[in-house]
Amino acid sequence: MTCYTGVKATKNRGDVMLTRRECLLAGSAAVLVPTTPGESAESARIPDPASPLPHKDACFPFAKTYLNCASQHPVSRGARRALDRYLDYKTFATDSDYSNGAVYNRNLENYAQLINANVDEVAYVQSTTVGENLVLKALNIPEGGGRIVTDDLHYLGSLPTYAELIKRGMDVITLRAQDGRIDMDTFEKAINADTRLVSISSVSMVNGFQHDLQQICELAHARGALVYADVVHQVGSTPLDVRETNVDFCSAASYKWLMGEQGLGFLYARKDRLAEIERPWFGHYQLKQRHGLGFPNPVRHDEVVEYEHHESALGLFAMGSQPNIIAAQLDYSLQYLLDVGVERIQSYRQPLLDRLQERLPQLGYASITPRDSATALVSFRHDGDTQKLHDKLDAAKITLSVAEHHFRISPSVFNDMDDIDRLIEALS
């Protein structure tokens, strides 16, 4: 086999750009993975998203059993190939048809479709937390005073934020979970006429409990409050419809269920709320157009410097230069999620979690996830000996999240019942 790196190879392969890694993979797997004209050995391993789940070795190859996607979702072969394409473009700067601008727009469109939003309601942000802080700033919090209602199943990194807001004069009510859930009547008692914002995780990182986001929004809006939701553990794994829920703001990072990497996420802001809030920061990515700004076109004293913001979420929240390397991954991963279908992912996954909910309590691991949960993660208590638990998991080559008094299991599209049974056996 003749391999070319950084140039186009056409002999017997179609018009295909090969990286050195693709050459090595193609050479080592040529017998096992036959190729057809115009198709690389790498692409031959990537299944049609419509193919039956699980998408295991062909899409997410592992030597171990990985059940920790709520911490960091693995990168698929398809996303890696998209990354290689971007790096080829950056490395060789030839007449590639790769376009950062096209990828930028496509990701916004695909994310909007994933949550049933309009594209002008979404913007890039650095992370879920950045999105949450931008919303607070846009609502003039804490300067404007008033009440915030949150709960202790919200993201653990956000709870100190609200503790700091108490120091700055905000009235913050933190609702306490009972039996792994927050009942709606506790929200009804806490949300009053002074409430500015209800801030929650739609799906808890702790145990996967899912709020009835639509009902919370109805309750909050009836009393003049807005709702922010951290949806990082929902979008991409459990169906989310911002139109149906009527949520005002939500944000998510890409390195969990969006199958991307750390450093890039999305913020949604309901279009009819944009005129009611302040621009929390400023930058040229927010501008639709500008005229007469700066050298070498100095403005005469009788001229007006003109610029215009986007009339969209971008015009309020757009960040500085986004990490294009992560955007390249998302260009594949967001389309993958749309093609597979989040409802289909949820339906496939549920029997795996049901088996864990049935078997692990029988082995002495009490569940702290509500039994009717249909999200992507379940959590169980252990006896506090984390080293013993790690030893069992390491011996079985299983990866999941272990905390001081509980462990969390979060399977994805590449897991199957064999993985679940392997975990049950290890914990036995």
DAJOVEN-V874227 format. One record per residue. RES is the residue in one small letter. PHI is phi in whole degrees, -180 to 180 (none if undefined). NEAR is the number of other ideal C-beta (glycine too) atoms within 10 Angstrom. D_FIRST is the distance of its C-alpha to the first C-alpha in whole Angstrom. Layout:
<<RES;PHI;NEAR;D_FIRST> <RES;PHI;NEAR;D_FIRST>>
//
This chain:
<<m;none;9;0> <t;-98;8;4> <c;-114;14;6> <y;-124;16;10> <t;-118;15;13> <g;83;12;16> <v;-131;10;16> <k;-88;14;15> <a;-105;17;12> <t;-114;10;13> <k;-69;7;11> <n;63;10;10> <r;-130;20;11> <g;75;14;14> <d;-94;8;16> <v;-125;17;15> <m;-89;20;15> <l;-108;22;13> <t;-92;21;14> <r;-59;12;13> <r;-63;14;14> <e;-64;20;12> <c;-63;19;9> <l;-64;12;10> <l;-65;18;12> <a;-64;19;9> <g;-68;11;7> <s;-75;11;11> <a;-117;15;12> <a;-60;12;10> <v;-74;6;12> <l;-81;9;15> <v;-124;16;14> <p;-68;10;13> <t;-117;18;13> <t;-115;10;14> <p;-55;8;14> <g;83;11;15> <e;-128;13;15> <s;-79;23;12> <a;-62;21;12> <e;-65;23;15> <s;-69;16;17> <a;-65;16;17> <r;-84;18;19> <i;-90;19;22> <p;-77;16;24> <d;-62;10;27> <p;-55;18;30> <a;-78;9;32> <s;-68;11;30> <p;-60;9;33> <l;-78;19;33> <p;-84;21;32> <h;-96;22;29> <k;-92;16;28> <d;-59;12;25> <a;-68;18;23> <c;-116;21;25> <f;-130;21;26> <p;-81;12;25> <f;-134;14;27> <a;-87;6;28> <k;-111;12;32> <t;-93;20;34> <y;-104;21;35> <l;-131;25;38> <n;-133;21;39> <c;-72;27;37> <a;-71;26;41> <s;-89;14;40> <q;-158;14;37> <h;-78;26;34> <p;-63;15;31> <v;-88;18;28> <s;-80;22;26> <r;-60;20;22> <g;-64;25;23> <a;-68;25;25> <r;-64;15;23> <r;-66;20;20> <a;-64;23;23> <l;-65;19;24> <d;-61;19;21> <r;-63;18;21> <y;-64;20;25> <l;-66;15;23> <d;-61;19;21> <y;-61;18;24> <k;-74;14;26> <t;-78;12;24> <f;-105;13;23> <a;46;8;26> <t;-92;12;24> <d;-81;6;25> <s;-74;14;24> <d;-91;7;26> <y;-68;18;27> <s;-135;11;31> <n;-60;14;33> <g;-64;7;36> <a;-66;11;34> <v;-64;18;33> <y;-55;16;36> <n;-70;12;38> <r;-64;16;36> <n;-65;27;36> <l;-62;23;40> <e;-65;14;40> <n;-69;20;38> <y;-65;26;40> <a;-58;20;43> <q;-65;15;42> <l;-63;22;42> <i;-108;24;45> <n;62;13;47> <a;-113;23;48> <n;-82;16;48> <v;-64;15;45> <d;-79;17;48> <e;-102;22;49> <v;-125;27;46> <a;-144;26;45> <y;-71;26;43> <v;-137;24;44> <q;-72;18;43> <s;-162;20;44> <t;-58;26;46> <t;-64;18;49> <v;-61;17;49> <g;-58;28;49> <e;-64;24;52> <n;-68;17;54> <l;-65;24;53> <v;-64;24;55> <l;-58;22;58> <k;-66;17;58> <a;-65;21;58> <l;-92;23;61> <n;59;14;63> <i;-107;20;63> <p;-96;19;65> <e;-57;10;67> <g;-80;11;68> <g;69;13;69> <g;99;19;69> <r;-110;18;68> <i;-120;25;64> <v;-112;27;64> <t;-136;23;61> <d;-150;23;60> <d;-84;13;59> <l;-99;23;56> <h;-69;24;54> <y;-52;20;52> <l;-60;12;53> <g;-74;13;52> <s;-87;19;54> <l;-60;15;57> <p;-63;9;58> <t;-58;18;58> <y;-75;18;60> <a;-65;11;62> <e;-68;12;62> <l;-68;17;63> <i;-61;13;66> <k;-63;9;67> <r;-101;10;67> <g;104;12;70> <m;-78;20;68> <d;-91;15;69> <v;-111;19;66> <i;-108;18;66> <t;-108;15;64> <l;-75;19;64> <r;-100;9;63> <a;-76;17;61> <q;-125;9;63> <d;55;8;61> <g;79;18;58> <r;-144;20;59> <i;-115;21;61> <d;-74;12;64> <m;-65;13;64> <d;-66;8;68> <t;-70;17;67> <f;-66;22;66> <e;-61;13;69> <k;-75;12;71> <a;-87;18;69> <i;-83;23;68> <n;-123;15;71> <a;-67;9;73> <d;-88;12;72> <t;-72;21;68> <r;-92;22;66> <l;-149;23;62> <v;-107;29;61> <s;-123;25;58> <i;-142;26;56> <s;-95;26;52> <s;-61;25;52> <v;-127;30;50> <s;-72;28;51> <m;-69;23;48> <v;-76;22;51> <n;-139;22;51> <g;81;28;49> <f;-60;24;53> <q;-110;19;53> <h;-69;25;56> <d;-82;14;57> <l;-64;23;56> <q;-63;13;58> <q;-68;13;61> <i;-63;25;61> <c;-64;22;60> <e;-60;13;63> <l;-66;20;66> <a;-65;22;65> <h;-64;15;65> <a;-63;9;68> <r;-110;13;70> <g;84;13;68> <a;-100;23;65> <l;-105;21;61> <v;-128;26;59> <y;-111;26;55> <a;-127;29;53> <d;-79;26;50> <v;-111;28;47> <v;-64;29;44> <h;-100;27;45> <q;-118;26;45> <v;-63;29;43> <g;95;28;40> <s;-125;29;41> <t;-137;23;44> <p;-52;16;46> <l;-137;24;47> <d;-127;14;49> <v;-69;25;51> <r;-68;11;53> <e;-68;12;54> <t;-77;23;55> <n;68;16;57> <v;-65;27;55> <d;-83;25;56> <f;-143;29;53> <c;-156;32;50> <s;-142;28;47> <a;-155;29;44> <a;-86;24;41> <s;-100;30;38> <y;-87;22;36> <k;-101;26;38> <w;-79;29;38> <l;-86;27;36> <m;62;26;33> <g;-111;27;33> <e;-150;22;34> <q;-69;14;37> <g;115;15;38> <l;-151;24;39> <g;-152;29;41> <f;-136;30;43> <l;-120;29;47> <y;-105;28;49> <a;-135;28;52> <r;-57;20;54> <k;-59;14;55> <d;-76;9;59> <r;-94;17;59> <l;-62;18;57> <a;-74;8;61> <e;-92;11;62> <i;-120;19;60> <e;-91;10;60> <r;-72;15;57> <p;-78;15;56> <w;-156;13;54> <f;-132;9;53> <g;-176;12;50> <h;-73;10;49> <y;-68;16;46> <q;-82;21;49> <l;-89;16;50> <k;-78;12;50> <q;-158;9;51> <r;-148;13;53> <h;-148;12;55> <g;74;13;57> <l;-102;13;55> <g;81;9;55> <f;-63;5;54> <p;-98;4;54> <n;-118;8;56> <p;-63;9;59> <v;-87;13;61> <r;-70;7;65> <h;-61;4;68> <d;-95;5;69> <e;-104;10;65> <v;-107;8;64> <v;-73;10;60> <e;-118;11;59> <y;-153;13;56> <e;-137;12;55> <h;-82;16;54> <h;-59;16;52> <e;-89;13;54> <s;-161;21;52> <a;-60;29;50> <l;-59;22;48> <g;-65;18;51> <l;-103;23;53> <f;-119;31;50> <a;-54;22;47> <m;-87;19;46> <g;-76;10;44> <s;-56;7;41> <q;-83;20;39> <p;-72;16;35> <n;-63;15;33> <i;-67;14;30> <i;-79;23;32> <a;-58;24;33> <a;-64;26;29> <q;-62;27;29> <l;-65;26;32> <d;-59;24;31> <y;-85;22;28> <s;-67;26;31> <l;-65;27;34> <q;-66;18;33> <y;-58;23;31> <l;-64;24;35> <l;-65;14;36> <d;-71;11;34> <v;-70;18;35> <g;95;14;38> <v;-65;19;40> <e;-62;10;43> <r;-67;15;40> <i;-61;20;39> <q;-62;16;43> <s;-64;12;43> <y;-65;19;40> <r;-74;22;41> <q;-58;14;45> <p;-61;12;45> <l;-65;22;43> <l;-72;22;46> <d;-61;15;48> <r;-66;15;47> <l;-63;23;48> <q;-64;17;51> <e;-82;12;52> <r;-87;16;51> <l;-65;23;51> <p;-60;14;55> <q;-66;9;55> <l;-95;10;54> <g;99;12;56> <y;-104;19;54> <a;-70;11;56> <s;-77;19;54> <i;-113;20;55> <t;-103;24;53> <p;-53;17;56> <r;-64;11;55> <d;-89;8;55> <s;-64;24;52> <a;-127;16;49> <t;-93;24;47> <a;-90;25;44> <l;-141;29;45> <v;-132;25;48> <s;-131;27;50> <f;-138;21;52> <r;-78;15;54> <h;-129;19;54> <d;-81;10;56> <g;97;10;55> <d;-91;9;54> <t;-68;14;50> <q;-66;8;49> <k;-63;11;50> <l;-66;18;48> <h;-61;12;45> <d;-62;11;45> <k;-63;15;45> <l;-68;20;42> <d;-63;12;40> <a;-63;9;40> <a;-93;15;39> <k;57;13;36> <i;-119;20;38> <t;-114;17;38> <l;-148;21;41> <s;-96;18;43> <v;-117;16;46> <a;-110;11;49> <e;-61;7;53> <h;-127;11;54> <h;-154;19;52> <f;-129;22;48> <r;-124;22;46> <i;-118;26;43> <s;-143;27;41> <p;-78;27;39> <s;-138;26;36> <v;-69;25;34> <f;-100;21;32> <n;-88;25;35> <d;-142;16;36> <m;-66;11;39> <d;-62;11;38> <d;-63;21;37> <i;-65;22;41> <d;-66;13;42> <r;-65;16;40> <l;-68;25;42> <i;-59;16;45> <e;-64;11;45> <a;-64;16;44> <l;-79;20;47> <s;-75;11;49>>
//
